[in-house]
Amino acid sequence: MRQEIADWVARLEYQPFSGMMRYQLGEVDQHFEPVAPTGGKRFRPLLCFAACAAAGGNWRDALSIAAGIELLHNFSLIHDDIEDRDPTRHHRATVWKVWGEPQAINAGDGMLALANRVVASTPQEPQIAVDVARRFADTTLELTEGQYLDMSFEGRQDVTPEEYMAMISLKTGALINFSAWSGAFIAGASDAVCTATSRYGAELGLAFQIHDDIQGIWGTAAATGKQEAGDLHNRKKTLPVLLALSRAGPDGRRTLTSFYRRDNDDIEAVLRVLADTDARGLATAAVEGHREAALAALRTGVGPDPALAGLVPELTGG
């Protein structure tokens, strides 16, 4: 799959443009010199392959779709880093920090366009290809809607945990949902199996994002490749914070509200409120709940498939 993506990116005419994409994918450094791969685990395309195999298909039939999934994911990361002002990802500078925001936006937009082109090239029967391309476009809209909601929450003090869960079902869950569904669909699985596999992906997406929320506050820089407590520095209202707001007493709520209004920068005070309300424990329990729901959907759809089941603890750290 890595080679599939590399071949598509190599077709682009202008080297610095394609080089920024290759940098984001972890293939080159900022001088466009090859490096040992530094990208993520690429679990979304892996999920697509595993779902295809679990549904009785040949994972190679999902190669173009998996490549498109990874390109779409990286488009979202480039834009997300700009919007969140994140200076690092995977222990090195983000695209916008190296080349500036305008060119980073161009690189992200290029990856989005390329993702659609790659998915449209899938060597399937025309109707199957159209159905996959249509759902991929719907997934892209859901992802960007989720990012819009995430950004809009930054200016609000009344976001509820329920609103947050609806947002991450779009921003994170939609693409993981598509990854699982498309693998089963390409394999020719029944509607019932595709629905169950899609549900598995949706629950897995929620578990993954909440786990990421936990890491965004309490994860070390060595583990995440990002600034420690980065979500607090960025004033992100992630699930642990919203759970704390819903459980804190008057003093704790004032501490959190003041911090998120940017009246002060006392992260240690925020961490104390999170500890007092057991926000980390509650978020961890939510991860486990969605993890179990994903496994239940998997059992309903394709049985206890070891490849798909094995992705659950990998994605959630559980």
ZATI-266583 format. One record per residue (C-alpha): residue number from 0; residue in one letter; x, y, z. Coordinates in pm, 1 decimal. Example, Ala and Ser with C-alpha at 12.3 -4.5 7.8 and 13.67 -1.06 7.14 Angstrom:
2
node pos:0 | code:A | x:1230.0 | y:-450.0 | z:780.0
node pos:1 | code:S | x:1367.0 | y:-106.0 | z:714.0
***
This chain:
318
node pos:0 | code:M | x:0.0 | y:0.0 | z:0.0
node pos:1 | code:R | x:290.5 | y:234.3 | z:74.1
node pos:2 | code:Q | x:415.6 | y:180.9 | z:-281.2
node pos:3 | code:E | x:68.2 | y:238.2 | z:-423.7
node pos:4 | code:I | x:56.2 | y:581.1 | z:-260.1
node pos:5 | code:A | x:412.9 | y:661.6 | z:-363.1
node pos:6 | code:D | x:334.4 | y:578.6 | z:-725.4
node pos:7 | code:W | x:35.4 | y:812.4 | z:-729.5
node pos:8 | code:V | x:220.9 | y:1099.4 | z:-560.5
node pos:9 | code:A | x:511.4 | y:1054.5 | z:-804.0
node pos:10 | code:R | x:277.1 | y:1138.0 | z:-1093.3
node pos:11 | code:L | x:248.7 | y:1498.1 | z:-975.2
node pos:12 | code:E | x:451.5 | y:1737.2 | z:-1187.6
node pos:13 | code:Y | x:599.2 | y:1976.7 | z:-932.2
node pos:14 | code:Q | x:851.3 | y:1824.1 | z:-693.1
node pos:15 | code:P | x:813.9 | y:2064.8 | z:-399.9
node pos:16 | code:F | x:436.5 | y:2012.2 | z:-408.0
node pos:17 | code:S | x:459.9 | y:1633.9 | z:-409.4
node pos:18 | code:G | x:754.2 | y:1657.1 | z:-168.2
node pos:19 | code:M | x:536.9 | y:1819.1 | z:97.3
node pos:20 | code:M | x:294.9 | y:1528.3 | z:65.4
node pos:21 | code:R | x:579.0 | y:1277.4 | z:92.0
node pos:22 | code:Y | x:703.5 | y:1464.4 | z:400.4
node pos:23 | code:Q | x:359.1 | y:1439.7 | z:561.2
node pos:24 | code:L | x:353.8 | y:1067.6 | z:483.5
node pos:25 | code:G | x:687.4 | y:1025.4 | z:658.7
node pos:26 | code:E | x:884.8 | y:925.4 | z:349.8
node pos:27 | code:V | x:1127.2 | y:1222.7 | z:320.0
node pos:28 | code:D | x:1273.8 | y:1501.1 | z:529.7
node pos:29 | code:Q | x:1216.7 | y:1874.3 | z:471.9
node pos:30 | code:H | x:1486.8 | y:1870.7 | z:204.3
node pos:31 | code:F | x:1299.1 | y:1588.4 | z:29.1
node pos:32 | code:E | x:1572.0 | y:1338.7 | z:107.8
node pos:33 | code:P | x:1450.5 | y:983.8 | z:184.9
node pos:34 | code:V | x:1430.8 | y:888.4 | z:551.6
node pos:35 | code:A | x:1325.8 | y:584.6 | z:746.6
node pos:36 | code:P | x:943.2 | y:595.6 | z:749.3
node pos:37 | code:T | x:816.7 | y:814.8 | z:1032.4
node pos:38 | code:G | x:442.4 | y:811.9 | z:965.1
node pos:39 | code:G | x:170.4 | y:661.8 | z:1181.0
node pos:40 | code:K | x:57.6 | y:300.8 | z:1204.4
node pos:41 | code:R | x:-171.3 | y:336.9 | z:902.7
node pos:42 | code:F | x:-436.6 | y:142.8 | z:1087.5
node pos:43 | code:R | x:-721.6 | y:276.9 | z:873.5
node pos:44 | code:P | x:-600.7 | y:108.3 | z:554.2
node pos:45 | code:L | x:-503.8 | y:-193.7 | z:764.7
node pos:46 | code:L | x:-860.7 | y:-202.6 | z:891.3
node pos:47 | code:C | x:-988.7 | y:-192.9 | z:532.6
node pos:48 | code:F | x:-764.2 | y:-485.9 | z:436.3
node pos:49 | code:A | x:-863.9 | y:-685.8 | z:744.6
node pos:50 | code:A | x:-1236.1 | y:-628.9 | z:687.4
node pos:51 | code:C | x:-1200.7 | y:-736.7 | z:326.0
node pos:52 | code:A | x:-1023.2 | y:-1058.0 | z:426.0
node pos:53 | code:A | x:-1266.3 | y:-1126.8 | z:710.0
node pos:54 | code:A | x:-1559.5 | y:-1100.0 | z:468.1
node pos:55 | code:G | x:-1399.8 | y:-1357.7 | z:237.7
node pos:56 | code:G | x:-1233.7 | y:-1124.2 | z:-12.6
node pos:57 | code:N | x:-878.4 | y:-1075.9 | z:-133.2
node pos:58 | code:W | x:-719.2 | y:-781.0 | z:45.1
node pos:59 | code:R | x:-543.0 | y:-680.2 | z:-277.9
node pos:60 | code:D | x:-882.6 | y:-589.6 | z:-423.0
node pos:61 | code:A | x:-901.1 | y:-311.9 | z:-161.7
node pos:62 | code:L | x:-557.8 | y:-165.6 | z:-240.1
node pos:63 | code:S | x:-675.3 | y:150.3 | z:-418.1
node pos:64 | code:I | x:-939.9 | y:220.4 | z:-157.1
node pos:65 | code:A | x:-692.6 | y:171.8 | z:127.4
node pos:66 | code:A | x:-448.3 | y:411.1 | z:-39.2
node pos:67 | code:G | x:-724.4 | y:669.6 | z:-78.2
node pos:68 | code:I | x:-817.7 | y:628.6 | z:287.9
node pos:69 | code:E | x:-461.8 | y:701.5 | z:397.8
node pos:70 | code:L | x:-438.8 | y:1006.7 | z:172.8
node pos:71 | code:L | x:-769.2 | y:1143.6 | z:303.6
node pos:72 | code:H | x:-656.2 | y:1088.7 | z:660.8
node pos:73 | code:N | x:-333.2 | y:1278.9 | z:598.7
node pos:74 | code:F | x:-522.1 | y:1563.5 | z:430.2
node pos:75 | code:S | x:-719.7 | y:1598.2 | z:752.0
node pos:76 | code:L | x:-402.2 | y:1590.7 | z:964.6
node pos:77 | code:I | x:-234.7 | y:1869.6 | z:766.7
node pos:78 | code:H | x:-537.6 | y:2094.4 | z:805.9
node pos:79 | code:D | x:-593.9 | y:1990.3 | z:1167.5
node pos:80 | code:D | x:-235.1 | y:2083.3 | z:1257.8
node pos:81 | code:I | x:-286.1 | y:2428.4 | z:1106.5
node pos:82 | code:E | x:-614.3 | y:2485.9 | z:1286.5
node pos:83 | code:D | x:-481.5 | y:2360.1 | z:1620.2
node pos:84 | code:R | x:-144.6 | y:2537.8 | z:1577.9
node pos:85 | code:D | x:33.7 | y:2209.1 | z:1650.5
node pos:86 | code:P | x:407.0 | y:2254.5 | z:1582.3
node pos:87 | code:T | x:501.3 | y:1884.9 | z:1582.7
node pos:88 | code:R | x:365.8 | y:1547.2 | z:1476.4
node pos:89 | code:H | x:548.0 | y:1215.8 | z:1502.8
node pos:90 | code:H | x:842.7 | y:1391.1 | z:1670.0
node pos:91 | code:R | x:910.6 | y:1637.9 | z:1389.1
node pos:92 | code:A | x:781.8 | y:1970.6 | z:1260.5
node pos:93 | code:T | x:438.1 | y:1975.5 | z:1099.7
node pos:94 | code:V | x:397.4 | y:2071.9 | z:736.2
node pos:95 | code:W | x:276.8 | y:2424.6 | z:812.1
node pos:96 | code:K | x:570.8 | y:2488.4 | z:1045.6
node pos:97 | code:V | x:816.6 | y:2398.3 | z:768.8
node pos:98 | code:W | x:651.6 | y:2558.9 | z:463.0
node pos:99 | code:G | x:396.6 | y:2799.6 | z:609.4
node pos:100 | code:E | x:20.2 | y:2786.9 | z:625.5
node pos:101 | code:P | x:-63.7 | y:2872.8 | z:260.8
node pos:102 | code:Q | x:152.0 | y:2597.3 | z:114.5
node pos:103 | code:A | x:41.1 | y:2351.1 | z:380.1
node pos:104 | code:I | x:-319.7 | y:2420.1 | z:281.9
node pos:105 | code:N | x:-225.0 | y:2355.6 | z:-80.4
node pos:106 | code:A | x:-56.6 | y:2027.6 | z:12.6
node pos:107 | code:G | x:-361.6 | y:1918.2 | z:210.7
node pos:108 | code:D | x:-600.0 | y:2011.3 | z:-69.0
node pos:109 | code:G | x:-382.5 | y:1821.2 | z:-313.9
node pos:110 | code:M | x:-396.0 | y:1510.8 | z:-96.9
node pos:111 | code:L | x:-774.3 | y:1537.6 | z:-81.2
node pos:112 | code:A | x:-803.4 | y:1560.4 | z:-459.3
node pos:113 | code:L | x:-557.2 | y:1275.2 | z:-503.2
node pos:114 | code:A | x:-746.8 | y:1061.6 | z:-250.7
node pos:115 | code:N | x:-1064.1 | y:1091.7 | z:-456.4
node pos:116 | code:R | x:-874.6 | y:1013.9 | z:-776.1
node pos:117 | code:V | x:-718.8 | y:701.8 | z:-624.2
node pos:118 | code:V | x:-1048.1 | y:568.0 | z:-486.4
node pos:119 | code:A | x:-1215.8 | y:628.3 | z:-824.1
node pos:120 | code:S | x:-950.6 | y:410.1 | z:-988.0
node pos:121 | code:T | x:-1051.9 | y:95.8 | z:-798.6
node pos:122 | code:P | x:-1070.2 | y:-193.9 | z:-1049.5
node pos:123 | code:Q | x:-1421.5 | y:-304.5 | z:-962.5
node pos:124 | code:E | x:-1746.5 | y:-333.5 | z:-1151.1
node pos:125 | code:P | x:-1874.8 | y:15.8 | z:-1238.5
node pos:126 | code:Q | x:-2164.7 | y:14.7 | z:-992.9
node pos:127 | code:I | x:-1944.1 | y:-103.4 | z:-706.3
node pos:128 | code:A | x:-1687.9 | y:163.8 | z:-788.6
node pos:129 | code:V | x:-1958.2 | y:431.9 | z:-797.5
node pos:130 | code:D | x:-2106.2 | y:320.2 | z:-465.2
node pos:131 | code:V | x:-1764.9 | y:326.8 | z:-299.5
node pos:132 | code:A | x:-1677.4 | y:666.9 | z:-446.3
node pos:133 | code:R | x:-2013.0 | y:812.9 | z:-336.0
node pos:134 | code:R | x:-1972.1 | y:689.7 | z:20.6
node pos:135 | code:F | x:-1611.1 | y:810.9 | z:24.5
node pos:136 | code:A | x:-1735.3 | y:1159.0 | z:-69.8
node pos:137 | code:D | x:-2000.4 | y:1140.6 | z:202.7
node pos:138 | code:T | x:-1730.4 | y:1039.0 | z:448.8
node pos:139 | code:T | x:-1519.6 | y:1339.0 | z:350.5
node pos:140 | code:L | x:-1814.3 | y:1569.9 | z:414.6
node pos:141 | code:E | x:-1876.9 | y:1409.8 | z:754.0
node pos:142 | code:L | x:-1510.9 | y:1443.4 | z:847.1
node pos:143 | code:T | x:-1504.6 | y:1813.2 | z:760.9
node pos:144 | code:E | x:-1838.9 | y:1871.4 | z:936.4
node pos:145 | code:G | x:-1687.8 | y:1714.9 | z:1245.5
node pos:146 | code:Q | x:-1383.5 | y:1940.2 | z:1221.8
node pos:147 | code:Y | x:-1612.6 | y:2241.9 | z:1187.4
node pos:148 | code:L | x:-1797.8 | y:2141.0 | z:1503.6
node pos:149 | code:D | x:-1471.5 | y:2080.7 | z:1687.2
node pos:150 | code:M | x:-1349.9 | y:2429.6 | z:1602.3
node pos:151 | code:S | x:-1686.3 | y:2585.4 | z:1688.4
node pos:152 | code:F | x:-1674.3 | y:2433.3 | z:2035.9
node pos:153 | code:E | x:-1367.5 | y:2644.5 | z:2116.0
node pos:154 | code:G | x:-1582.2 | y:2956.9 | z:2134.6
node pos:155 | code:R | x:-1850.8 | y:2799.8 | z:2353.0
node pos:156 | code:Q | x:-1864.9 | y:2738.0 | z:2727.0
node pos:157 | code:D | x:-2176.0 | y:2518.6 | z:2718.5
node pos:158 | code:V | x:-2064.7 | y:2216.5 | z:2514.1
node pos:159 | code:T | x:-2209.7 | y:1893.4 | z:2651.1
node pos:160 | code:P | x:-2054.1 | y:1545.4 | z:2648.4
node pos:161 | code:E | x:-2337.9 | y:1436.8 | z:2419.0
node pos:162 | code:E | x:-2256.3 | y:1709.0 | z:2165.4
node pos:163 | code:Y | x:-1894.5 | y:1611.2 | z:2181.8
node pos:164 | code:M | x:-1970.6 | y:1244.7 | z:2110.4
node pos:165 | code:A | x:-2177.0 | y:1347.7 | z:1808.6
node pos:166 | code:M | x:-1884.5 | y:1556.4 | z:1684.9
node pos:167 | code:I | x:-1622.2 | y:1281.6 | z:1712.7
node pos:168 | code:S | x:-1855.2 | y:1033.5 | z:1542.9
node pos:169 | code:L | x:-1807.2 | y:1259.4 | z:1238.7
node pos:170 | code:K | x:-1452.5 | y:1387.8 | z:1274.5
node pos:171 | code:T | x:-1291.3 | y:1056.7 | z:1368.8
node pos:172 | code:G | x:-1555.8 | y:788.1 | z:1348.7
node pos:173 | code:A | x:-1664.9 | y:850.3 | z:990.6
node pos:174 | code:L | x:-1336.2 | y:751.6 | z:824.9
node pos:175 | code:I | x:-1279.0 | y:450.3 | z:1048.7
node pos:176 | code:N | x:-1639.3 | y:348.8 | z:979.3
node pos:177 | code:F | x:-1575.1 | y:379.2 | z:605.2
node pos:178 | code:S | x:-1250.6 | y:185.0 | z:632.2
node pos:179 | code:A | x:-1427.2 | y:-115.4 | z:781.2
node pos:180 | code:W | x:-1737.2 | y:-91.4 | z:560.8
node pos:181 | code:S | x:-1547.6 | y:-53.1 | z:233.8
node pos:182 | code:G | x:-1334.8 | y:-359.8 | z:298.6
node pos:183 | code:A | x:-1640.6 | y:-575.4 | z:354.2
node pos:184 | code:F | x:-1826.5 | y:-417.3 | z:62.8
node pos:185 | code:I | x:-1543.5 | y:-476.8 | z:-183.0
node pos:186 | code:A | x:-1536.4 | y:-839.8 | z:-69.6
node pos:187 | code:G | x:-1897.9 | y:-877.6 | z:-179.9
node pos:188 | code:A | x:-2033.9 | y:-923.0 | z:171.4
node pos:189 | code:S | x:-2407.6 | y:-919.3 | z:238.0
node pos:190 | code:D | x:-2585.9 | y:-604.2 | z:350.8
node pos:191 | code:A | x:-2609.7 | y:-747.5 | z:702.8
node pos:192 | code:V | x:-2236.4 | y:-812.5 | z:721.5
node pos:193 | code:C | x:-2152.8 | y:-470.3 | z:576.1
node pos:194 | code:T | x:-2382.0 | y:-303.1 | z:829.4
node pos:195 | code:A | x:-2230.5 | y:-491.3 | z:1120.7
node pos:196 | code:T | x:-1877.2 | y:-419.7 | z:999.9
node pos:197 | code:S | x:-1966.1 | y:-53.1 | z:960.1
node pos:198 | code:R | x:-2095.8 | y:-47.0 | z:1316.4
node pos:199 | code:Y | x:-1774.4 | y:-209.3 | z:1432.8
node pos:200 | code:G | x:-1579.1 | y:69.7 | z:1263.5
node pos:201 | code:A | x:-1800.4 | y:342.2 | z:1410.3
node pos:202 | code:E | x:-1757.9 | y:213.6 | z:1767.0
node pos:203 | code:L | x:-1387.4 | y:165.2 | z:1710.1
node pos:204 | code:G | x:-1363.0 | y:526.1 | z:1593.6
node pos:205 | code:L | x:-1522.7 | y:653.2 | z:1912.9
node pos:206 | code:A | x:-1293.3 | y:439.4 | z:2126.6
node pos:207 | code:F | x:-990.6 | y:560.2 | z:1935.0
node pos:208 | code:Q | x:-1077.0 | y:930.3 | z:1965.9
node pos:209 | code:I | x:-1149.7 | y:914.1 | z:2338.5
node pos:210 | code:H | x:-821.9 | y:730.6 | z:2391.2
node pos:211 | code:D | x:-654.5 | y:1005.7 | z:2189.7
node pos:212 | code:D | x:-823.2 | y:1261.8 | z:2415.8
node pos:213 | code:I | x:-667.8 | y:1093.3 | z:2718.0
node pos:214 | code:Q | x:-326.2 | y:1096.1 | z:2553.7
node pos:215 | code:G | x:-373.6 | y:1460.3 | z:2452.9
node pos:216 | code:I | x:-383.4 | y:1556.3 | z:2821.1
node pos:217 | code:W | x:-180.8 | y:1294.0 | z:3007.1
node pos:218 | code:G | x:35.9 | y:1135.4 | z:2736.0
node pos:219 | code:T | x:409.5 | y:1201.2 | z:2730.2
node pos:220 | code:A | x:581.2 | y:1375.2 | z:2441.7
node pos:221 | code:A | x:787.2 | y:1059.0 | z:2386.6
node pos:222 | code:A | x:468.5 | y:853.9 | z:2342.9
node pos:223 | code:T | x:261.5 | y:1097.8 | z:2136.8
node pos:224 | code:G | x:520.6 | y:1294.8 | z:1940.3
node pos:225 | code:K | x:336.0 | y:1610.5 | z:2041.5
node pos:226 | code:Q | x:355.5 | y:1871.9 | z:2314.1
node pos:227 | code:E | x:262.1 | y:1734.1 | z:2655.9
node pos:228 | code:A | x:-87.2 | y:1840.3 | z:2765.6
node pos:229 | code:G | x:-120.2 | y:1981.9 | z:2415.2
node pos:230 | code:D | x:-499.7 | y:1968.7 | z:2418.0
node pos:231 | code:L | x:-501.1 | y:2188.3 | z:2727.6
node pos:232 | code:H | x:-254.8 | y:2435.6 | z:2578.4
node pos:233 | code:N | x:-481.9 | y:2451.3 | z:2271.7
node pos:234 | code:R | x:-791.5 | y:2488.5 | z:2492.9
node pos:235 | code:K | x:-952.1 | y:2183.3 | z:2329.9
node pos:236 | code:K | x:-1274.6 | y:2081.9 | z:2503.1
node pos:237 | code:T | x:-1218.7 | y:1709.1 | z:2482.2
node pos:238 | code:L | x:-1425.2 | y:1448.2 | z:2663.3
node pos:239 | code:P | x:-1223.7 | y:1441.0 | z:2990.0
node pos:240 | code:V | x:-1267.9 | y:1817.3 | z:3025.8
node pos:241 | code:L | x:-1640.5 | y:1804.3 | z:2952.1
node pos:242 | code:L | x:-1686.9 | y:1519.5 | z:3199.6
node pos:243 | code:A | x:-1501.2 | y:1723.0 | z:3460.6
node pos:244 | code:L | x:-1722.3 | y:2024.6 | z:3392.9
node pos:245 | code:S | x:-2031.5 | y:1810.9 | z:3441.4
node pos:246 | code:R | x:-1906.3 | y:1672.3 | z:3775.6
node pos:247 | code:A | x:-1705.3 | y:1955.3 | z:3932.4
node pos:248 | code:G | x:-1828.5 | y:2167.4 | z:4217.2
node pos:249 | code:P | x:-1860.1 | y:2545.8 | z:4190.7
node pos:250 | code:D | x:-1489.9 | y:2611.2 | z:4252.7
node pos:251 | code:G | x:-1381.7 | y:2350.3 | z:4000.0
node pos:252 | code:R | x:-1619.2 | y:2481.0 | z:3737.6
node pos:253 | code:R | x:-1489.7 | y:2834.9 | z:3791.2
node pos:254 | code:T | x:-1135.0 | y:2709.5 | z:3747.1
node pos:255 | code:L | x:-1218.2 | y:2535.4 | z:3420.9
node pos:256 | code:T | x:-1436.0 | y:2815.9 | z:3286.3
node pos:257 | code:S | x:-1172.3 | y:3078.1 | z:3362.0
node pos:258 | code:F | x:-903.8 | y:2871.9 | z:3190.4
node pos:259 | code:Y | x:-1111.7 | y:2808.4 | z:2878.2
node pos:260 | code:R | x:-1203.0 | y:3175.2 | z:2857.5
node pos:261 | code:R | x:-825.2 | y:3235.8 | z:2850.8
node pos:262 | code:D | x:-841.2 | y:3444.6 | z:3166.7
node pos:263 | code:N | x:-538.4 | y:3250.0 | z:3291.4
node pos:264 | code:D | x:-291.9 | y:2980.4 | z:3182.2
node pos:265 | code:D | x:-288.0 | y:2770.3 | z:3499.8
node pos:266 | code:I | x:-276.6 | y:2420.4 | z:3350.9
node pos:267 | code:E | x:-179.7 | y:2268.4 | z:3685.3
node pos:268 | code:A | x:-505.0 | y:2397.5 | z:3837.7
node pos:269 | code:V | x:-698.4 | y:2240.1 | z:3550.2
node pos:270 | code:L | x:-519.0 | y:1908.9 | z:3601.5
node pos:271 | code:R | x:-616.0 | y:1915.1 | z:3969.3
node pos:272 | code:V | x:-982.9 | y:1957.5 | z:3879.5
node pos:273 | code:L | x:-957.1 | y:1672.6 | z:3630.8
node pos:274 | code:A | x:-803.8 | y:1454.6 | z:3900.9
node pos:275 | code:D | x:-1064.7 | y:1551.8 | z:4160.7
node pos:276 | code:T | x:-1348.7 | y:1456.1 | z:3924.6
node pos:277 | code:D | x:-1179.5 | y:1132.8 | z:3804.4
node pos:278 | code:A | x:-1211.8 | y:1258.0 | z:3447.8
node pos:279 | code:R | x:-938.4 | y:1023.4 | z:3329.2
node pos:280 | code:G | x:-1106.1 | y:718.9 | z:3485.6
node pos:281 | code:L | x:-1443.1 | y:809.5 | z:3335.7
node pos:282 | code:A | x:-1291.3 | y:860.4 | z:2990.9
node pos:283 | code:T | x:-1105.3 | y:530.0 | z:3017.4
node pos:284 | code:A | x:-1433.1 | y:356.8 | z:3103.0
node pos:285 | code:A | x:-1589.1 | y:514.2 | z:2793.1
node pos:286 | code:V | x:-1305.5 | y:376.4 | z:2580.1
node pos:287 | code:E | x:-1368.4 | y:30.8 | z:2718.1
node pos:288 | code:G | x:-1743.5 | y:60.6 | z:2657.7
node pos:289 | code:H | x:-1700.2 | y:147.7 | z:2290.7
node pos:290 | code:R | x:-1429.1 | y:-114.8 | z:2257.4
node pos:291 | code:E | x:-1670.5 | y:-381.0 | z:2378.9
node pos:292 | code:A | x:-1944.6 | y:-248.4 | z:2151.6
node pos:293 | code:A | x:-1705.1 | y:-277.5 | z:1856.3
node pos:294 | code:L | x:-1627.1 | y:-638.3 | z:1943.3
node pos:295 | code:A | x:-1997.9 | y:-715.6 | z:1981.5
node pos:296 | code:A | x:-2070.8 | y:-573.9 | z:1635.9
node pos:297 | code:L | x:-1781.5 | y:-777.6 | z:1499.3
node pos:298 | code:R | x:-1921.0 | y:-1097.9 | z:1645.9
node pos:299 | code:T | x:-2258.5 | y:-1019.3 | z:1490.1
node pos:300 | code:G | x:-2112.1 | y:-956.0 | z:1146.5
node pos:301 | code:V | x:-1819.5 | y:-1186.7 | z:1073.9
node pos:302 | code:G | x:-1758.6 | y:-1375.2 | z:1397.3
node pos:303 | code:P | x:-1447.6 | y:-1356.6 | z:1614.8
node pos:304 | code:D | x:-1211.4 | y:-1272.9 | z:1330.1
node pos:305 | code:P | x:-860.2 | y:-1249.5 | z:1481.6
node pos:306 | code:A | x:-733.8 | y:-982.3 | z:1240.9
node pos:307 | code:L | x:-1020.4 | y:-742.5 | z:1309.5
node pos:308 | code:A | x:-1040.6 | y:-821.2 | z:1679.8
node pos:309 | code:G | x:-667.0 | y:-767.1 | z:1707.7
node pos:310 | code:L | x:-702.5 | y:-409.8 | z:1588.0
node pos:311 | code:V | x:-923.4 | y:-312.2 | z:1881.1
node pos:312 | code:P | x:-659.9 | y:-305.0 | z:2155.0
node pos:313 | code:E | x:-404.5 | y:-162.7 | z:1912.3
node pos:314 | code:L | x:-624.7 | y:135.4 | z:1832.7
node pos:315 | code:T | x:-736.9 | y:204.7 | z:2185.9
node pos:316 | code:G | x:-431.0 | y:106.8 | z:2381.5
node pos:317 | code:G | x:-652.3 | y:-125.2 | z:2585.2
***
